[in-house]
Amino acid sequence: MSAHSSVIAERRRPAVAESNVGVLEAKTIELIALAVAATLRCDDCLTVHTAAAIRLGATQEELAEALATAAAVNAGAALVYSARVLDTWTARAA
């Protein structure tokens, strides 16, 4: 993480889980943030949200499940867009 991004991350960290606790627990919010960070491929976000999830008591199994869910959702989206590519090919090849 660069010096600038760590400053931004430190300022942003409390705003994600600790100050947004409502129905979902802070740990759950951080696990969601981590899964989103993985799908966005944001290295600094992964670092910040992994540390926050650990600090809030997340286990390795919980991290893995959140990441597996993110991967499954991404796979579904890739499937939908793949079908669109094939539909476009069919429309243009006719």
Phi, psi and omega in degrees: 000133180287165180299318181292317182291330178291326176295315179297316181298318180296324179286326185278330188311307183296334183289339184281298186257305189300324183265356181249019182288123176227252178285320180276144176288156181304319180298319179296318178299317179293324178294321176295315179300321178295316179298318178295317179301322179294319180290332178274351181059045180261103183302313181295322178297319178300316180298311183295313185284331174294313179298318180294318179297317178297315179301328181271005173096013179293140177269166177298324179295320178293319176299314181298320180293319177298317180291323178295322177296316178299318179296320180295319178295318177298321179297319178298316179297319179297323178296315179299314180291328175297319178297322178296321177299314180295322176297319178296317178300315180298317181294323184274334181279343183284000000 
